[in-house]
Amino acid sequence: MNILGIGCHPDDLEIGCGGTLAKFAKQGHKVFMCHIANGDMGHKVIMPEELNKIRTKEAEEAAKTLGAEAISMDIGDSRVEAGDKVLRNRLTEVVRNTKADIIITHNPVDYMRDHEQASALAVDVSFMTTIPHLIAGSEATSNFPPVFFMDAIAGIGFVPTEYVDITEEMEQKLEAVACHKSQIVWMREHDGIDFLDFVRTCNKYRGFQSNCLYAEGFRQYAAWPHFVARRLLP
């Protein structure tokens, strides 16, 4: 299968579903990690233009660590809008070009607007990809990719309906998160958080819930015609 993660910023997918993406890749599936925003506002000292370049490189290194391919839409932070038809069409072409069989994205309710807009965009394009005349010269797909919402930050308000055991992938996931050095430092200085410990703790909590050491939680987008009568997560 072809697995497409659609995250808002560089590092969002690594945090929310990095273990699952790594497991997919280990099983021989093709994995793509698309971030919509470039993360250019994620620092107090580093200016946006320079930070954009840093975070793009960090995202490429993290994707490689997980066995995935990075894709950047290069939209500025705070500028992600689900109603932006140009952005919607660009993201639709990503779905078509990757021939996505599954899409993983943000929960519709999260701690910041950019994440929620990215989630809405991902759901929108999972349907738009099948419309033949939406984009001139672009071939529509014949399938509606099932969409899975990954855990919200700190798991607040999120009740998983499916779990993926990432015990064997946990260190690989943390290695990918650690590739985002600019953000690890930023979170420590700005929020007083050891983010690698934060991520490990959240996944250990989901592991307690699902009787394993470490896990990631998901909910499937519950709308026709995105369902199939088999388990899709690894």
C-alpha positions, 0 to 999 in steps of 0.5 A, spaced: 500 500 500 501 507 499 501 511 506 500 518 506 501 522 512 498 529 512 501 533 517 501 541 518 508 542 520 514 539 520 515 534 526 507 533 527 507 526 523 513 524 527 510 526 534 503 523 532 504 517 528 511 516 527 511 509 530 506 507 525 509 510 519 515 506 521 512 500 522 508 500 515 515 502 512 518 496 515 512 491 512 514 494 505 509 499 504 511 506 501 510 511 506 510 519 504 510 524 509 507 531 507 507 537 511 503 543 509 506 549 513 513 550 513 514 551 520 517 558 519 514 561 525 516 556 530 522 560 534 523 566 537 530 568 535 531 564 528 528 569 523 522 565 518 526 565 512 532 561 515 527 557 519 524 555 513 530 552 510 532 549 517 525 545 518 525 543 511 532 539 512 530 537 519 523 534 516 527 530 510 532 527 515 526 525 520 522 522 514 529 518 512 529 515 519 522 512 518 523 510 511 519 515 508 519 520 503 518 528 505 513 532 501 513 540 503 507 544 501 511 550 503 505 554 506 507 559 512 505 558 519 498 561 521 496 561 513 493 554 513 486 555 510 481 549 509 477 554 504 483 555 500 482 552 493 489 553 490 492 549 496 486 544 496 488 542 489 495 542 490 494 537 496 489 533 491 495 532 486 499 530 492 494 524 493 493 523 486 501 522 485 502 518 491 496 514 489 495 514 497 491 508 499 490 510 506 491 517 509 493 519 516 492 526 519 490 531 525 484 530 529 479 535 527 479 538 534 486 540 536 490 545 540 491 550 534 487 552 528 493 550 523 492 543 525 485 543 525 485 546 518 490 541 515 485 536 518 479 539 514 483 539 508 486 532 508 478 530 509 476 534 503 482 532 498 480 524 500 474 525 496 476 531 491 481 526 489 476 522 485 473 528 481 475 527 474 474 535 472 477 538 478 484 539 476 485 540 468 491 535 466 490 531 473 488 524 473 483 522 478 483 516 482 478 511 483 478 510 490 476 514 496 482 513 501 480 511 508 482 517 513 485 516 520 486 521 525 492 521 529 492 522 537 491 529 539 497 533 543 498 530 550 491 525 548 487 531 551 480 529 548 482 524 544 479 517 545 482 512 540 478 506 537 484 503 534 491 502 537 498 500 533 503 497 538 509 501 536 514 498 542 519 495 536 519 502 533 519 507 539 526 508 539 526 509 531 520 514 532 524 518 538 530 518 533 526 521 528 523 527 533 530 528 535 531 530 528 527 536 529 533 540 533 530 547 532 524 545 535 527 540 541 531 546 543 525 551 542 520 547 546 525 547 552 526 554 552 519 556 550 515 551 554 519 548 559 518 541 556 523 535 555 519 534 548 522 527 547 520 525 554 513 528 553 512 523 546 515 517 550 510 518 556 504 519 551 506 513 547 507 509 554 500 511 556 497 509 550 501 502 551 497 501 558 491 502 554 492 497 549 496 492 553 503 493 550 509 497 552 508 503 547 502 504 542 499 510 538 492 511 538 487 513 532 480 514 530 477 512 523 474 518 519 467 515 519 463 517 513 461 513 507 465 511 502 471 511 506 470 504 509 473 497 507 471 491 511 478 489 513 483 492 518 488 497 515 493 499 520 499 495 522 
